Amino acid sequence: MADTYKILIADDNEANCELMEAYLTAVDCETEIAVDGQDTLDKVASFQPDLILLDIMMPKFNGFEVCEKLKADPATKRIMVLMVTALNEHGDIERAVSAGTNDFLSKPVNKLELLKRVENMLLLKDVGDENERLRRYIEQMDDSGDGGSNS
């Protein structure tokens, strides 16, 4: 489990950012704010979040585009993405899923729902990280075992 989680809040509406940041005080986390799609990508590189609360309707790159870029990059594909949006048409949900989002939350954001989803996503990230560590460990053991068996 991470010592302190890092959560990036990406929304071009300052009031939404402040509200989500206030809700997240209940979680042991460090938060950072991004104000548009490009700022989100820049902050991902510098802040290295565990989870992104990603608004869809943002300038420069929308949330769909940001999510697609993150999930296409091996360095960032394991970051959990929770899309937070006022959009709730079936087409929007399908587009978010195809962009690679891990979950979807509609605005206005309910504090309890946000906290439960954040908690679940951070738990899933921990499980995924542990699985990845074990996979690499097993690969190392297999590699070191192969060297000695051919002599």
Buried (B, 14 or more C-beta within 10 A) or exposed (E): EEEEBBBBBBBBBEEBBEBBBEBBEEBEBBBBBBBBBBBBBEBBEEBEBBBBBBBBEBEBBBBBBBBBBBBEEEEBEEBBBBBBBEBEEEEBBEBBBEBBBBBBBBBEBEEEEBBEBBEBBBEBBBEEBEEEEEEEEEEEEEEEEEEEEEE
